[in-house]
Amino acid sequence: MKSRGRVILTGVAGFAGSYLAELLLAKGYEIYGLLAPGEKPDNIRHIKNDLKLERFNITRQNKISSYIKKIKPHYLFHLAAFASVGQSFRNERLTYDVNFTGSLNIFEAASGLHGKLKKLVFISSSECYGIFTPKNKILMESQPLNPISPYGISKAAAEHLALYYRRQYRLPAVIARSFNHTGPRQSEIFVVPSFCRQIAIIERRRSKAEMQVGNLSVKRDLSDVRDIVNGYYLAAVRGKAGDTFQFSSGRAVTIKTVLDGLLRLSARKIIVRTSRSRFRRTDIPVLRGGNDAARKKLGWQMQYSLQETLRDTLEYWREKVEKAR
């Protein structure tokens, strides 16, 4: 198959990055993927031979600059990030270094490609919205940004930076502001895989039938990672430079609803214990985003129901726990 173009994909071995890599390979693109120092390539092991991989720290300006100028990509997807909201409070400087300075290095280098780059898609987050009123409102792209976590602050700042490079240097940047998403391969530091891992371990009778959870009352707009990365792809090929698109389900569900759905998929009777140590010091009570712009301008549609996502994620962790025996 003739290549449809060269793509640089930062965060290629990450949760969403691995699914985006699969999608781009299926579409016929030549992928140059970046791994962070020490990052395990487990998520891309099955496609590793089809990728051109490099490993270095994106905060190293000269390294990333020379790499981008050498590859001369047609598309650049910037997913690499310190991605945990909860852990960003304990790793503030690292979060800012990777998420802001790393992005600055990429935007600066990409702006020097002078027309060769068709689109740069910067992956942002609904955490940029932070606190807002009323708390149940459906958030649109025009909602003012008011982040309350180091992660959210770093992403909001990088968004402004991308738009600055768009105005000042004609960088063909598009912002993809994704809401919460989950699925197989996501790290257990996040809520859904944490639940799935605990259930899978209990099912194998490696622990008592009791699991620890945090705040179950918060509401999140939860989508499947496979739908989200399709949105990233469409933002690149159909979006216009300077656009911002939200990728969300348009509904908010409580974490308790998610947990109850997973528990119904298990034959074991499991006791749920709430642990205050799992609560965040500050948390956004409700996050729900509208997806009208993505649907109308990009033709984006969701393919996976929440039930399918939970089922697939739990099955992934069952297999992972079984292999670890």
N, C-alpha and C positions, 0 to 999 in steps of 0.2 A: 504493500500500500504506500502510495506517495504521501510524504509528510505534508500536513496542512499548515505547518509552521513550527517554529521553536518556542517553547514555553519555559520560563524559569518559575519554579514553584518552591517558595520558601516554606519550611514546615512540612515537607513532603512526607515524612514518616509520622506525623502527628495524626490525631484522631480524624479530623476532617480532611487533612492533607492527603491521607492515604486513599480516601474515597474519591477525592478530586483527581488524583493521579490516575486511578482506574478509569474514571470517566473520560479524561483527556486522551488516554491511550486508546480507548474504544473509538474516540472521535478521529483518531489518526494524527495526533500531535506528537512531536519529538520533545521529550520532557527532560529538563535539566533540574534536578532536585537538590535542595540544600538540606543537609543534616546539621544539627547543632553538635558541638563537641561533646562526646560521650553519649549521645542519643542512640538508643537501640533502634535498629531498623525492623523490629518485629512486624509492624503493621504493613510493611511493604515487601516482606520477604518473598511473597508469591509473585511479585512483579518486578523484583529488584533487577533482574537481567535485562528488563526492557527500559530501564531508566539510566540516565547519565548522572551519577551522584557525586557531590562534593561535600566536604565537611569542614565548616569553619564558623566562627562567631560573627554574626552580622553587625556587632558593635565595632568591629575592626574596619574602619572606613576604607583604607587603601585596598584591603582584600576584597571586599564586596564590590567596590568601584571597578577594579580591574576585571573581576569576574563578569559583571554585567556588560561591560564594554567589549569583552572578548566574545561572549555568546551572542550579543545583539538579538535579544528575543523579540518575537512579534507580540507576545503577551507575557505579562508578569503578574503572578498571583502571590500576594504577600500575606501568608498565613502565620509565619513564625512569630511566636509571642510567648511571654510568660502568661499563661492562660487561666490560672486559678484566682478567682476573686478572693476566696478565703485566705489563701496563702500569700496574696499580695500585701496583706497587712503586716505580715512578718518578714516580707522581702521587698520593702518599698523601693530601695535604690536599684536593686536588680530589675524590678518591674519597669521602672522608668528608663533604665539603660537599654533594656531589650526592646520594649514596646515603643519608646519614643526615639531614642538615639539610633537604634537599629533601623527604624523606619526612615529617619532623616537620611541616613547613609544610602538607603535604597532609593529614595525619591531623588536625591541629589545625583546619583549615578545614572538613574533611568532618564532624567531630564536632559542628559547629554547625548541621547541616542538620535536626536534630530530627525524625527519622522519615521524612523524604522520601527518604533514601538507603537503598535496599534492601540493597546489598552493596558493599563495597570489597574488591577483590582485590589484595593486595600480592604482587608477583612476587619471590620469594626464590631461593635457589640452594643446591645441594648443597655448594658451597664452604664453607658454614657449618659443616660437619662437621669439616673439617680433618683432624687426625691422630687415629686411633682404633686399637684392637686388638680382635680380630685383624684384620689388614689386608684379609682376604678376606671379611669379614662382609657380609651383606646389611643395608643400613641401613634402619631404619624411622623413622617420624616421632618416636618417643620417644628416639632416639639423642641423647645430650648434644652440644651444639654446642661445637666446639673449633677455631675458624678459625685459619689460619696465614698468610693474605694480607690486605692492606688491603681488598681487595674482599670477601672472606669475612667479615672483622670488621665491615665497614659493613653488610652484609646481615643478619648475625646481630643486630647492635644494633638495626637497623630492625624486625626481627621482634619483638624484645622491646618496642619502642616501640608497634607495632601492637597487641599484646596488652594493653599498659598502657592504651591509649586505649579498647580494648574493655571492660576492667574498669571504668575510671574514668569514661568518658564514653559508654558504650554504643555506641561506633563499631562498626557491623556488619562487622568486618574478617575476612577469610579469608586465610590464607597459602598461596600456591602455591609449593612448594619444588621447583623443576625441576632435573633433572639435565641433563647435557650434551645439547644438541640442535643440529642443523645442517640445511642445506638451501639451496636457491637464495636469493640476496640477502644471505647472511651475509658480513660483511667478511672480507677476505683476511688480517686479523691473527689470525684463528682457524685452527685446524689443518686442518680439512677443506677449506675454500675456498682456503687457501694451497696445499695439494697440487693442487687442481683447477686453479687459475690457472697454476701452474707446468707442469702437464701440457698444458693448452690452448695455452700459449705455445710449448712444445716441438713440439706437433703442427703448429703453423703455421710451424715451422722458423725462429722468431725468436731462438732460442737453441740452444746445443748440447744434446744429449739427456742432460742431467744436472740433477738437482734436489737442493736442499738441504733437509734435515729436521733436527728436533730429537730429543728422547727418544722412541723408538718402543716402549719397554718398558712405559710406564704403561698402565693399563687404565681405560677409561671406559665408563659406561653412556650409550650414544648413541641418541637418538631423533630422529624427524623433527619439524621445527618445526611442521608442520601438525597433527600429533597433539598436540603440547604445547599449542598455543593452543586447541584444542578442550577440553583439560582446564581451561584458565583460564575458558573460557565456562561449562562445567558447574559449576565451583567457585562461580561467581557465582549461577547460577540454581537450583542444587540443594544447595550447601553451606550449613552453618549458621555463623552468626557465632561466631568463636573457634576454628573448625576449622583444622587444618593438613593439607594434602594434598601428597604427593609425586607427581611425574609423571616416570616413568622406564620404561625397557624391562624392567628386572629382570635384565639380563645385562650383563656387562662384557667388552669386547673390547679387545685391545691396539691401540695406534695403528698398529703394524706391520700388523695384520690389515686395518685400514681402508685403509692405503696400498696393500697388495697387491690389495685389491678394486678400487681405482681404477686401478691399473696394468693389471689384466686387461681393463679397459674401453677401453684405448688400444692402437692398432695399432703405436705406436712402441715400440722397445726403449729403455728409459730407465734410466740409471745413477743410483743413489741414494747421495748423500754425506751423512754425518752431520756437523753443525756444532755445536760446543760452545756457540757464541754463541746458539743457539736453545734451549738448556736453561734452565729456571727454576732460581733459586737454591734454592728449596724447592718441592717438588711432592708431591702426594698420590699414592702408588703405585697404589691401586685405589679406584675409586668405583663402587658398585653399589647401587641402591635398590629396595626393595620397593614395589609399587604396589597392594597389596591394598585399602587404604582408598579410593583413587580408583575402583577397579573396583567395589567393593561398594556404596559410599555414593553415588557419582556416576554409575555406569554407564559409566565411561570405558573405551574400548577403543582399542588401537593399530590403525591401518589400513595403515601403510607399513612395509615391510621395510627393513632396512639397505641391501640391494642397490638397492632402488628409490630410496632417499634419495641414495645415492652417484651413481647414474646421473643423476638429475635435477639434482644439484648440478654435476656435471661438464659436463652439457649446457648449463647456464646459463652456466658460465664459458667454454665454447667459443663461445657466441653473443656474450658480452661481449667476448672477445678479438677475434673476427671484426669486430665493429662498430668496434673501436678502431683498425683497420688504416688 
